[in-house]
Amino acid sequence: MSDKKFFRCNVCNDVHYGFFPPEICSTCKVKDAYVEIEEKEAVSVMGL
Ligand SMILES: [Zn+2]
């Protein structure tokens, strides 16, 4: 039922795809740094 969403770390721009944002960024280790973004923004950030 629920859709996965894109989240972006506002510190290092790491993009995560899932139901919830990671609590701690796996790249820069900052806590609660992820913000929800639209798919087109995720595509742009990832350079696809
Ligand atoms: Zn990060």
mmCIF file of the protein (N, C-alpha, C, O) and its ligand, coordinates in Angstrom:
data_MODEL
# 
_entry.id   MODEL 
# 
loop_
_entity.id 
_entity.type 
_entity.pdbx_number_of_molecules 
1 polymer     1 
2 non-polymer 1 
# 
_entity_poly.entity_id                      1 
_entity_poly.type                           'polypeptide(L)' 
_entity_poly.nstd_linkage                   no 
_entity_poly.nstd_monomer                   no 
_entity_poly.pdbx_seq_one_letter_code       MSDKKFFRCNVCNDVHYGFFPPEICSTCKVKDAYVEIEEKEAVSVMGL 
_entity_poly.pdbx_seq_one_letter_code_can   MSDKKFFRCNVCNDVHYGFFPPEICSTCKVKDAYVEIEEKEAVSVMGL 
_entity_poly.pdbx_strand_id                 A 
# 
loop_
_entity_poly_seq.entity_id 
_entity_poly_seq.num 
_entity_poly_seq.mon_id 
_entity_poly_seq.hetero 
1 1  MET n 
1 2  SER n 
1 3  ASP n 
1 4  LYS n 
1 5  LYS n 
1 6  PHE n 
1 7  PHE n 
1 8  ARG n 
1 9  CYS n 
1 10 ASN n 
1 11 VAL n 
1 12 CYS n 
1 13 ASN n 
1 14 ASP n 
1 15 VAL n 
1 16 HIS n 
1 17 TYR n 
1 18 GLY n 
1 19 PHE n 
1 20 PHE n 
1 21 PRO n 
1 22 PRO n 
1 23 GLU n 
1 24 ILE n 
1 25 CYS n 
1 26 SER n 
1 27 THR n 
1 28 CYS n 
1 29 LYS n 
1 30 VAL n 
1 31 LYS n 
1 32 ASP n 
1 33 ALA n 
1 34 TYR n 
1 35 VAL n 
1 36 GLU n 
1 37 ILE n 
1 38 GLU n 
1 39 GLU n 
1 40 LYS n 
1 41 GLU n 
1 42 ALA n 
1 43 VAL n 
1 44 SER n 
1 45 VAL n 
1 46 MET n 
1 47 GLY n 
1 48 LEU n 
# 
loop_
_struct_asym.id 
_struct_asym.entity_id 
A 1 
B 2 
# 
loop_
_chem_comp.id 
_chem_comp.type 
_chem_comp.mon_nstd_flag 
ALA 'L-peptide linking' y 
ARG 'L-peptide linking' y 
ASN 'L-peptide linking' y 
ASP 'L-peptide linking' y 
CYS 'L-peptide linking' y 
GLU 'L-peptide linking' y 
GLY 'peptide linking'   y 
HIS 'L-peptide linking' y 
ILE 'L-peptide linking' y 
LEU 'L-peptide linking' y 
LYS 'L-peptide linking' y 
MET 'L-peptide linking' y 
PHE 'L-peptide linking' y 
PRO 'L-peptide linking' y 
SER 'L-peptide linking' y 
THR 'L-peptide linking' y 
TYR 'L-peptide linking' y 
VAL 'L-peptide linking' y 
ZN  non-polymer         . 
# 
_pdbx_entity_nonpoly.entity_id   2 
_pdbx_entity_nonpoly.name        ? 
_pdbx_entity_nonpoly.comp_id     ZN 
# 
_pdbx_nonpoly_scheme.asym_id         B 
_pdbx_nonpoly_scheme.entity_id       2 
_pdbx_nonpoly_scheme.mon_id          ZN 
_pdbx_nonpoly_scheme.ndb_seq_num     1 
_pdbx_nonpoly_scheme.pdb_seq_num     101 
_pdbx_nonpoly_scheme.auth_seq_num    101 
_pdbx_nonpoly_scheme.pdb_mon_id      ZN 
_pdbx_nonpoly_scheme.auth_mon_id     ZN 
_pdbx_nonpoly_scheme.pdb_strand_id   A 
_pdbx_nonpoly_scheme.pdb_ins_code    . 
# 
loop_
_atom_site.group_PDB 
_atom_site.id 
_atom_site.type_symbol 
_atom_site.label_atom_id 
_atom_site.label_alt_id 
_atom_site.label_comp_id 
_atom_site.label_asym_id 
_atom_site.label_entity_id 
_atom_site.label_seq_id 
_atom_site.pdbx_PDB_ins_code 
_atom_site.Cartn_x 
_atom_site.Cartn_y 
_atom_site.Cartn_z 
_atom_site.occupancy 
_atom_site.B_iso_or_equiv 
_atom_site.pdbx_formal_charge 
_atom_site.auth_seq_id 
_atom_site.auth_comp_id 
_atom_site.auth_asym_id 
_atom_site.auth_atom_id 
_atom_site.pdbx_PDB_model_num 
ATOM   1   N  N  . MET A 1 1  ? 0.827  -1.216 0.000   1.00 0.00 ? 1   MET A N  1 
ATOM   2   C  CA . MET A 1 1  ? 0.000  0.000  0.000   1.00 0.00 ? 1   MET A CA 1 
ATOM   3   C  C  . MET A 1 1  ? 0.858  1.262  0.000   1.00 0.00 ? 1   MET A C  1 
ATOM   4   O  O  . MET A 1 1  ? 0.681  2.151  -0.833  1.00 0.00 ? 1   MET A O  1 
ATOM   5   N  N  . SER A 1 2  ? 1.786  1.321  0.947   1.00 0.00 ? 2   SER A N  1 
ATOM   6   C  CA . SER A 1 2  ? 2.572  2.555  1.064   1.00 0.00 ? 2   SER A CA 1 
ATOM   7   C  C  . SER A 1 2  ? 3.683  2.593  0.023   1.00 0.00 ? 2   SER A C  1 
ATOM   8   O  O  . SER A 1 2  ? 4.272  1.569  -0.322  1.00 0.00 ? 2   SER A O  1 
ATOM   9   N  N  . ASP A 1 3  ? 3.948  3.769  -0.456  1.00 0.00 ? 3   ASP A N  1 
ATOM   10  C  CA . ASP A 1 3  ? 4.990  3.950  -1.454  1.00 0.00 ? 3   ASP A CA 1 
ATOM   11  C  C  . ASP A 1 3  ? 6.311  4.316  -0.790  1.00 0.00 ? 3   ASP A C  1 
ATOM   12  O  O  . ASP A 1 3  ? 6.358  5.014  0.223   1.00 0.00 ? 3   ASP A O  1 
ATOM   13  N  N  . LYS A 1 4  ? 7.365  3.823  -1.393  1.00 0.00 ? 4   LYS A N  1 
ATOM   14  C  CA . LYS A 1 4  ? 8.681  4.267  -0.944  1.00 0.00 ? 4   LYS A CA 1 
ATOM   15  C  C  . LYS A 1 4  ? 8.911  5.698  -1.409  1.00 0.00 ? 4   LYS A C  1 
ATOM   16  O  O  . LYS A 1 4  ? 8.341  6.151  -2.402  1.00 0.00 ? 4   LYS A O  1 
ATOM   17  N  N  . LYS A 1 5  ? 9.751  6.388  -0.673  1.00 0.00 ? 5   LYS A N  1 
ATOM   18  C  CA . LYS A 1 5  ? 10.035 7.785  -0.980  1.00 0.00 ? 5   LYS A CA 1 
ATOM   19  C  C  . LYS A 1 5  ? 11.538 7.998  -1.065  1.00 0.00 ? 5   LYS A C  1 
ATOM   20  O  O  . LYS A 1 5  ? 12.340 7.170  -0.631  1.00 0.00 ? 5   LYS A O  1 
ATOM   21  N  N  . PHE A 1 6  ? 11.883 9.139  -1.640  1.00 0.00 ? 6   PHE A N  1 
ATOM   22  C  CA . PHE A 1 6  ? 13.294 9.526  -1.703  1.00 0.00 ? 6   PHE A CA 1 
ATOM   23  C  C  . PHE A 1 6  ? 13.604 10.513 -0.577  1.00 0.00 ? 6   PHE A C  1 
ATOM   24  O  O  . PHE A 1 6  ? 12.825 11.418 -0.279  1.00 0.00 ? 6   PHE A O  1 
ATOM   25  N  N  . PHE A 1 7  ? 14.751 10.307 0.024   1.00 0.00 ? 7   PHE A N  1 
ATOM   26  C  CA . PHE A 1 7  ? 15.228 11.230 1.059   1.00 0.00 ? 7   PHE A CA 1 
ATOM   27  C  C  . PHE A 1 7  ? 16.648 11.628 0.708   1.00 0.00 ? 7   PHE A C  1 
ATOM   28  O  O  . PHE A 1 7  ? 17.419 10.838 0.163   1.00 0.00 ? 7   PHE A O  1 
ATOM   29  N  N  . ARG A 1 8  ? 16.978 12.873 1.032   1.00 0.00 ? 8   ARG A N  1 
ATOM   30  C  CA . ARG A 1 8  ? 18.321 13.368 0.743   1.00 0.00 ? 8   ARG A CA 1 
ATOM   31  C  C  . ARG A 1 8  ? 18.940 13.922 2.023   1.00 0.00 ? 8   ARG A C  1 
ATOM   32  O  O  . ARG A 1 8  ? 18.300 14.666 2.767   1.00 0.00 ? 8   ARG A O  1 
ATOM   33  N  N  . CYS A 1 9  ? 20.189 13.548 2.265   1.00 0.00 ? 9   CYS A N  1 
ATOM   34  C  CA . CYS A 1 9  ? 20.926 14.106 3.393   1.00 0.00 ? 9   CYS A CA 1 
ATOM   35  C  C  . CYS A 1 9  ? 21.264 15.559 3.082   1.00 0.00 ? 9   CYS A C  1 
ATOM   36  O  O  . CYS A 1 9  ? 21.894 15.845 2.064   1.00 0.00 ? 9   CYS A O  1 
ATOM   37  N  N  . ASN A 1 10 ? 20.852 16.472 3.946   1.00 0.00 ? 10  ASN A N  1 
ATOM   38  C  CA . ASN A 1 10 ? 21.119 17.889 3.660   1.00 0.00 ? 10  ASN A CA 1 
ATOM   39  C  C  . ASN A 1 10 ? 22.536 18.298 4.037   1.00 0.00 ? 10  ASN A C  1 
ATOM   40  O  O  . ASN A 1 10 ? 22.897 19.469 3.922   1.00 0.00 ? 10  ASN A O  1 
ATOM   41  N  N  . VAL A 1 11 ? 23.334 17.347 4.483   1.00 0.00 ? 11  VAL A N  1 
ATOM   42  C  CA . VAL A 1 11 ? 24.743 17.633 4.785   1.00 0.00 ? 11  VAL A CA 1 
ATOM   43  C  C  . VAL A 1 11 ? 25.635 17.195 3.620   1.00 0.00 ? 11  VAL A C  1 
ATOM   44  O  O  . VAL A 1 11 ? 26.461 17.969 3.136   1.00 0.00 ? 11  VAL A O  1 
ATOM   45  N  N  . CYS A 1 12 ? 25.457 15.939 3.173   1.00 0.00 ? 12  CYS A N  1 
ATOM   46  C  CA . CYS A 1 12 ? 26.373 15.410 2.155   1.00 0.00 ? 12  CYS A CA 1 
ATOM   47  C  C  . CYS A 1 12 ? 25.665 15.033 0.848   1.00 0.00 ? 12  CYS A C  1 
ATOM   48  O  O  . CYS A 1 12 ? 26.307 14.527 -0.072  1.00 0.00 ? 12  CYS A O  1 
ATOM   49  N  N  . ASN A 1 13 ? 24.354 15.272 0.757   1.00 0.00 ? 13  ASN A N  1 
ATOM   50  C  CA . ASN A 1 13 ? 23.572 15.000 -0.456  1.00 0.00 ? 13  ASN A CA 1 
ATOM   51  C  C  . ASN A 1 13 ? 23.442 13.523 -0.792  1.00 0.00 ? 13  ASN A C  1 
ATOM   52  O  O  . ASN A 1 13 ? 23.130 13.177 -1.932  1.00 0.00 ? 13  ASN A O  1 
ATOM   53  N  N  . ASP A 1 14 ? 23.672 12.652 0.170   1.00 0.00 ? 14  ASP A N  1 
ATOM   54  C  CA . ASP A 1 14 ? 23.433 11.231 -0.059  1.00 0.00 ? 14  ASP A CA 1 
ATOM   55  C  C  . ASP A 1 14 ? 21.936 10.998 -0.234  1.00 0.00 ? 14  ASP A C  1 
ATOM   56  O  O  . ASP A 1 14 ? 21.131 11.542 0.523   1.00 0.00 ? 14  ASP A O  1 
ATOM   57  N  N  . VAL A 1 15 ? 21.557 10.193 -1.226  1.00 0.00 ? 15  VAL A N  1 
ATOM   58  C  CA . VAL A 1 15 ? 20.139 9.921  -1.478  1.00 0.00 ? 15  VAL A CA 1 
ATOM   59  C  C  . VAL A 1 15 ? 19.782 8.529  -0.991  1.00 0.00 ? 15  VAL A C  1 
ATOM   60  O  O  . VAL A 1 15 ? 20.475 7.557  -1.291  1.00 0.00 ? 15  VAL A O  1 
ATOM   61  N  N  . HIS A 1 16 ? 18.693 8.444  -0.237  1.00 0.00 ? 16  HIS A N  1 
ATOM   62  C  CA . HIS A 1 16 ? 18.199 7.173  0.279   1.00 0.00 ? 16  HIS A CA 1 
ATOM   63  C  C  . HIS A 1 16 ? 16.791 6.946  -0.235  1.00 0.00 ? 16  HIS A C  1 
ATOM   64  O  O  . HIS A 1 16 ? 15.978 7.870  -0.264  1.00 0.00 ? 16  HIS A O  1 
ATOM   65  N  N  . TYR A 1 17 ? 16.494 5.694  -0.650  1.00 0.00 ? 17  TYR A N  1 
ATOM   66  C  CA . TYR A 1 17 ? 15.161 5.349  -1.140  1.00 0.00 ? 17  TYR A CA 1 
ATOM   67  C  C  . TYR A 1 17 ? 14.557 4.317  -0.214  1.00 0.00 ? 17  TYR A C  1 
ATOM   68  O  O  . TYR A 1 17 ? 15.116 3.233  -0.047  1.00 0.00 ? 17  TYR A O  1 
ATOM   69  N  N  . GLY A 1 18 ? 13.425 4.635  0.391   1.00 0.00 ? 18  GLY A N  1 
ATOM   70  C  CA . GLY A 1 18 ? 12.809 3.697  1.317   1.00 0.00 ? 18  GLY A CA 1 
ATOM   71  C  C  . GLY A 1 18 ? 11.567 4.291  1.938   1.00 0.00 ? 18  GLY A C  1 
ATOM   72  O  O  . GLY A 1 18 ? 11.111 5.367  1.549   1.00 0.00 ? 18  GLY A O  1 
ATOM   73  N  N  . PHE A 1 19 ? 11.022 3.574  2.913   1.00 0.00 ? 19  PHE A N  1 
ATOM   74  C  CA . PHE A 1 19 ? 9.799  4.047  3.557   1.00 0.00 ? 19  PHE A CA 1 
ATOM   75  C  C  . PHE A 1 19 ? 10.067 5.144  4.583   1.00 0.00 ? 19  PHE A C  1 
ATOM   76  O  O  . PHE A 1 19 ? 9.239  6.028  4.800   1.00 0.00 ? 19  PHE A O  1 
ATOM   77  N  N  . PHE A 1 20 ? 11.236 5.070  5.207   1.00 0.00 ? 20  PHE A N  1 
ATOM   78  C  CA . PHE A 1 20 ? 11.585 6.054  6.237   1.00 0.00 ? 20  PHE A CA 1 
ATOM   79  C  C  . PHE A 1 20 ? 12.999 6.563  6.000   1.00 0.00 ? 20  PHE A C  1 
ATOM   80  O  O  . PHE A 1 20 ? 13.828 5.836  5.453   1.00 0.00 ? 20  PHE A O  1 
ATOM   81  N  N  . PRO A 1 21 ? 13.287 7.773  6.391   1.00 0.00 ? 21  PRO A N  1 
ATOM   82  C  CA . PRO A 1 21 ? 14.670 8.262  6.289   1.00 0.00 ? 21  PRO A CA 1 
ATOM   83  C  C  . PRO A 1 21 ? 15.550 7.560  7.307   1.00 0.00 ? 21  PRO A C  1 
ATOM   84  O  O  . PRO A 1 21 ? 15.094 7.253  8.408   1.00 0.00 ? 21  PRO A O  1 
ATOM   85  N  N  . PRO A 1 22 ? 16.795 7.302  6.963   1.00 0.00 ? 22  PRO A N  1 
ATOM   86  C  CA . PRO A 1 22 ? 17.718 6.707  7.942   1.00 0.00 ? 22  PRO A CA 1 
ATOM   87  C  C  . PRO A 1 22 ? 17.894 7.637  9.137   1.00 0.00 ? 22  PRO A C  1 
ATOM   88  O  O  . PRO A 1 22 ? 17.913 8.859  8.988   1.00 0.00 ? 22  PRO A O  1 
ATOM   89  N  N  . GLU A 1 23 ? 18.021 7.050  10.317  1.00 0.00 ? 23  GLU A N  1 
ATOM   90  C  CA . GLU A 1 23 ? 18.193 7.896  11.504  1.00 0.00 ? 23  GLU A CA 1 
ATOM   91  C  C  . GLU A 1 23 ? 19.541 8.593  11.480  1.00 0.00 ? 23  GLU A C  1 
ATOM   92  O  O  . GLU A 1 23 ? 19.667 9.758  11.857  1.00 0.00 ? 23  GLU A O  1 
ATOM   93  N  N  . ILE A 1 24 ? 20.553 7.849  11.025  1.00 0.00 ? 24  ILE A N  1 
ATOM   94  C  CA . ILE A 1 24 ? 21.903 8.415  10.933  1.00 0.00 ? 24  ILE A CA 1 
ATOM   95  C  C  . ILE A 1 24 ? 22.410 8.204  9.512   1.00 0.00 ? 24  ILE A C  1 
ATOM   96  O  O  . ILE A 1 24 ? 22.315 7.102  8.972   1.00 0.00 ? 24  ILE A O  1 
ATOM   97  N  N  . CYS A 1 25 ? 22.941 9.247  8.914   1.00 0.00 ? 25  CYS A N  1 
ATOM   98  C  CA . CYS A 1 25 ? 23.461 9.154  7.561   1.00 0.00 ? 25  CYS A CA 1 
ATOM   99  C  C  . CYS A 1 25 ? 24.635 8.181  7.517   1.00 0.00 ? 25  CYS A C  1 
ATOM   100 O  O  . CYS A 1 25 ? 25.562 8.288  8.319   1.00 0.00 ? 25  CYS A O  1 
ATOM   101 N  N  . SER A 1 26 ? 24.595 7.234  6.581   1.00 0.00 ? 26  SER A N  1 
ATOM   102 C  CA . SER A 1 26 ? 25.659 6.239  6.505   1.00 0.00 ? 26  SER A CA 1 
ATOM   103 C  C  . SER A 1 26 ? 26.940 6.817  5.924   1.00 0.00 ? 26  SER A C  1 
ATOM   104 O  O  . SER A 1 26 ? 28.011 6.222  6.049   1.00 0.00 ? 26  SER A O  1 
ATOM   105 N  N  . THR A 1 27 ? 26.828 7.968  5.296   1.00 0.00 ? 27  THR A N  1 
ATOM   106 C  CA . THR A 1 27 ? 28.010 8.576  4.673   1.00 0.00 ? 27  THR A CA 1 
ATOM   107 C  C  . THR A 1 27 ? 28.693 9.577  5.600   1.00 0.00 ? 27  THR A C  1 
ATOM   108 O  O  . THR A 1 27 ? 29.904 9.506  5.806   1.00 0.00 ? 27  THR A O  1 
ATOM   109 N  N  . CYS A 1 28 ? 27.923 10.508 6.160   1.00 0.00 ? 28  CYS A N  1 
ATOM   110 C  CA . CYS A 1 28 ? 28.540 11.566 6.971   1.00 0.00 ? 28  CYS A CA 1 
ATOM   111 C  C  . CYS A 1 28 ? 28.247 11.431 8.465   1.00 0.00 ? 28  CYS A C  1 
ATOM   112 O  O  . CYS A 1 28 ? 28.731 12.224 9.273   1.00 0.00 ? 28  CYS A O  1 
ATOM   113 N  N  . LYS A 1 29 ? 27.444 10.409 8.830   1.00 0.00 ? 29  LYS A N  1 
ATOM   114 C  CA . LYS A 1 29 ? 27.173 10.076 10.245  1.00 0.00 ? 29  LYS A CA 1 
ATOM   115 C  C  . LYS A 1 29 ? 26.409 11.151 11.011  1.00 0.00 ? 29  LYS A C  1 
ATOM   116 O  O  . LYS A 1 29 ? 26.384 11.135 12.242  1.00 0.00 ? 29  LYS A O  1 
ATOM   117 N  N  . VAL A 1 30 ? 25.785 12.083 10.294  1.00 0.00 ? 30  VAL A N  1 
ATOM   118 C  CA . VAL A 1 30 ? 25.000 13.106 10.970  1.00 0.00 ? 30  VAL A CA 1 
ATOM   119 C  C  . VAL A 1 30 ? 23.600 12.547 11.271  1.00 0.00 ? 30  VAL A C  1 
ATOM   120 O  O  . VAL A 1 30 ? 23.002 11.864 10.440  1.00 0.00 ? 30  VAL A O  1 
ATOM   121 N  N  . LYS A 1 31 ? 23.098 12.844 12.458  1.00 0.00 ? 31  LYS A N  1 
ATOM   122 C  CA . LYS A 1 31 ? 21.802 12.331 12.889  1.00 0.00 ? 31  LYS A CA 1 
ATOM   123 C  C  . LYS A 1 31 ? 20.676 13.234 12.381  1.00 0.00 ? 31  LYS A C  1 
ATOM   124 O  O  . LYS A 1 31 ? 20.795 14.459 12.389  1.00 0.00 ? 31  LYS A O  1 
ATOM   125 N  N  . ASP A 1 32 ? 19.571 12.603 11.935  1.00 0.00 ? 32  ASP A N  1 
ATOM   126 C  CA . ASP A 1 32 ? 18.368 13.326 11.486  1.00 0.00 ? 32  ASP A CA 1 
ATOM   127 C  C  . ASP A 1 32 ? 18.665 14.365 10.412  1.00 0.00 ? 32  ASP A C  1 
ATOM   128 O  O  . ASP A 1 32 ? 18.126 15.471 10.445  1.00 0.00 ? 32  ASP A O  1 
ATOM   129 N  N  . ALA A 1 33 ? 19.512 14.013 9.473   1.00 0.00 ? 33  ALA A N  1 
ATOM   130 C  CA . ALA A 1 33 ? 19.898 14.966 8.436   1.00 0.00 ? 33  ALA A CA 1 
ATOM   131 C  C  . ALA A 1 33 ? 19.065 14.799 7.162   1.00 0.00 ? 33  ALA A C  1 
ATOM   132 O  O  . ALA A 1 33 ? 19.136 15.640 6.266   1.00 0.00 ? 33  ALA A O  1 
ATOM   133 N  N  . TYR A 1 34 ? 18.277 13.725 7.074   1.00 0.00 ? 34  TYR A N  1 
ATOM   134 C  CA . TYR A 1 34 ? 17.558 13.450 5.829   1.00 0.00 ? 34  TYR A CA 1 
ATOM   135 C  C  . TYR A 1 34 ? 16.258 14.240 5.720   1.00 0.00 ? 34  TYR A C  1 
ATOM   136 O  O  . TYR A 1 34 ? 15.495 14.357 6.679   1.00 0.00 ? 34  TYR A O  1 
ATOM   137 N  N  . VAL A 1 35 ? 16.030 14.775 4.532   1.00 0.00 ? 35  VAL A N  1 
ATOM   138 C  CA . VAL A 1 35 ? 14.767 15.439 4.229   1.00 0.00 ? 35  VAL A CA 1 
ATOM   139 C  C  . VAL A 1 35 ? 14.145 14.740 3.028   1.00 0.00 ? 35  VAL A C  1 
ATOM   140 O  O  . VAL A 1 35 ? 14.848 14.256 2.141   1.00 0.00 ? 35  VAL A O  1 
ATOM   141 N  N  . GLU A 1 36 ? 12.816 14.694 3.012   1.00 0.00 ? 36  GLU A N  1 
ATOM   142 C  CA . GLU A 1 36 ? 12.121 14.057 1.892   1.00 0.00 ? 36  GLU A CA 1 
ATOM   143 C  C  . GLU A 1 36 ? 12.210 14.942 0.656   1.00 0.00 ? 36  GLU A C  1 
ATOM   144 O  O  . GLU A 1 36 ? 12.058 16.161 0.731   1.00 0.00 ? 36  GLU A O  1 
ATOM   145 N  N  . ILE A 1 37 ? 12.464 14.293 -0.497  1.00 0.00 ? 37  ILE A N  1 
ATOM   146 C  CA . ILE A 1 37 ? 12.537 15.037 -1.750  1.00 0.00 ? 37  ILE A CA 1 
ATOM   147 C  C  . ILE A 1 37 ? 11.685 14.338 -2.791  1.00 0.00 ? 37  ILE A C  1 
ATOM   148 O  O  . ILE A 1 37 ? 11.296 13.184 -2.611  1.00 0.00 ? 37  ILE A O  1 
ATOM   149 N  N  . GLU A 1 38 ? 11.395 15.036 -3.881  1.00 0.00 ? 38  GLU A N  1 
ATOM   150 C  CA . GLU A 1 38 ? 10.643 14.441 -4.976  1.00 0.00 ? 38  GLU A CA 1 
ATOM   151 C  C  . GLU A 1 38 ? 11.572 13.598 -5.846  1.00 0.00 ? 38  GLU A C  1 
ATOM   152 O  O  . GLU A 1 38 ? 12.788 13.789 -5.863  1.00 0.00 ? 38  GLU A O  1 
ATOM   153 N  N  . GLU A 1 39 ? 10.954 12.654 -6.571  1.00 0.00 ? 39  GLU A N  1 
ATOM   154 C  CA . GLU A 1 39 ? 11.741 11.738 -7.387  1.00 0.00 ? 39  GLU A CA 1 
ATOM   155 C  C  . GLU A 1 39 ? 12.591 12.480 -8.402  1.00 0.00 ? 39  GLU A C  1 
ATOM   156 O  O  . GLU A 1 39 ? 13.741 12.113 -8.642  1.00 0.00 ? 39  GLU A O  1 
ATOM   157 N  N  . LYS A 1 40 ? 12.026 13.533 -9.005  1.00 0.00 ? 40  LYS A N  1 
ATOM   158 C  CA . LYS A 1 40 ? 12.794 14.252 -10.037 1.00 0.00 ? 40  LYS A CA 1 
ATOM   159 C  C  . LYS A 1 40 ? 14.022 14.933 -9.439  1.00 0.00 ? 40  LYS A C  1 
ATOM   160 O  O  . LYS A 1 40 ? 15.054 15.068 -10.096 1.00 0.00 ? 40  LYS A O  1 
ATOM   161 N  N  . GLU A 1 41 ? 13.891 15.373 -8.144  1.00 0.00 ? 41  GLU A N  1 
ATOM   162 C  CA . GLU A 1 41 ? 15.051 15.961 -7.493  1.00 0.00 ? 41  GLU A CA 1 
ATOM   163 C  C  . GLU A 1 41 ? 16.092 14.893 -7.197  1.00 0.00 ? 41  GLU A C  1 
ATOM   164 O  O  . GLU A 1 41 ? 17.291 15.128 -7.341  1.00 0.00 ? 41  GLU A O  1 
ATOM   165 N  N  . ALA A 1 42 ? 15.627 13.714 -6.780  1.00 0.00 ? 42  ALA A N  1 
ATOM   166 C  CA . ALA A 1 42 ? 16.551 12.608 -6.504  1.00 0.00 ? 42  ALA A CA 1 
ATOM   167 C  C  . ALA A 1 42 ? 17.327 12.242 -7.762  1.00 0.00 ? 42  ALA A C  1 
ATOM   168 O  O  . ALA A 1 42 ? 18.537 12.024 -7.708  1.00 0.00 ? 42  ALA A O  1 
ATOM   169 N  N  . VAL A 1 43 ? 16.634 12.176 -8.886  1.00 0.00 ? 43  VAL A N  1 
ATOM   170 C  CA . VAL A 1 43 ? 17.280 11.853 -10.165 1.00 0.00 ? 43  VAL A CA 1 
ATOM   171 C  C  . VAL A 1 43 ? 18.331 12.902 -10.508 1.00 0.00 ? 43  VAL A C  1 
ATOM   172 O  O  . VAL A 1 43 ? 19.422 12.581 -10.980 1.00 0.00 ? 43  VAL A O  1 
ATOM   173 N  N  . SER A 1 44 ? 17.977 14.171 -10.260 1.00 0.00 ? 44  SER A N  1 
ATOM   174 C  CA . SER A 1 44 ? 18.905 15.255 -10.543 1.00 0.00 ? 44  SER A CA 1 
ATOM   175 C  C  . SER A 1 44 ? 20.137 15.192 -9.653  1.00 0.00 ? 44  SER A C  1 
ATOM   176 O  O  . SER A 1 44 ? 21.259 15.388 -10.121 1.00 0.00 ? 44  SER A O  1 
ATOM   177 N  N  . VAL A 1 45 ? 19.927 14.919 -8.368  1.00 0.00 ? 45  VAL A N  1 
ATOM   178 C  CA . VAL A 1 45 ? 21.037 14.848 -7.418  1.00 0.00 ? 45  VAL A CA 1 
ATOM   179 C  C  . VAL A 1 45 ? 21.979 13.693 -7.763  1.00 0.00 ? 45  VAL A C  1 
ATOM   180 O  O  . VAL A 1 45 ? 23.198 13.802 -7.630  1.00 0.00 ? 45  VAL A O  1 
ATOM   181 N  N  . MET A 1 46 ? 21.377 12.574 -8.215  1.00 0.00 ? 46  MET A N  1 
ATOM   182 C  CA . MET A 1 46 ? 22.186 11.402 -8.529  1.00 0.00 ? 46  MET A CA 1 
ATOM   183 C  C  . MET A 1 46 ? 22.829 11.495 -9.899  1.00 0.00 ? 46  MET A C  1 
ATOM   184 O  O  . MET A 1 46 ? 23.643 10.648 -10.267 1.00 0.00 ? 46  MET A O  1 
ATOM   185 N  N  . GLY A 1 47 ? 22.468 12.518 -10.652 1.00 0.00 ? 47  GLY A N  1 
ATOM   186 C  CA . GLY A 1 47 ? 23.094 12.754 -11.937 1.00 0.00 ? 47  GLY A CA 1 
ATOM   187 C  C  . GLY A 1 47 ? 22.699 11.748 -13.003 1.00 0.00 ? 47  GLY A C  1 
ATOM   188 O  O  . GLY A 1 47 ? 23.510 11.410 -13.865 1.00 0.00 ? 47  GLY A O  1 
ATOM   189 N  N  . LEU A 1 48 ? 21.474 11.268 -12.958 1.00 0.00 ? 48  LEU A N  1 
ATOM   190 C  CA . LEU A 1 48 ? 21.001 10.290 -13.949 1.00 0.00 ? 48  LEU A CA 1 
ATOM   191 C  C  . LEU A 1 48 ? 20.423 10.977 -15.185 1.00 0.00 ? 48  LEU A C  1 
ATOM   192 O  O  . LEU A 1 48 ? 19.981 10.304 -16.116 1.00 0.00 ? 48  LEU A O  1 
HETATM 193 ZN ZN . ZN  B 2 .  ? 25.047 12.673 5.005   1.00 0.00 2 101 ZN  A ZN 1 
# 
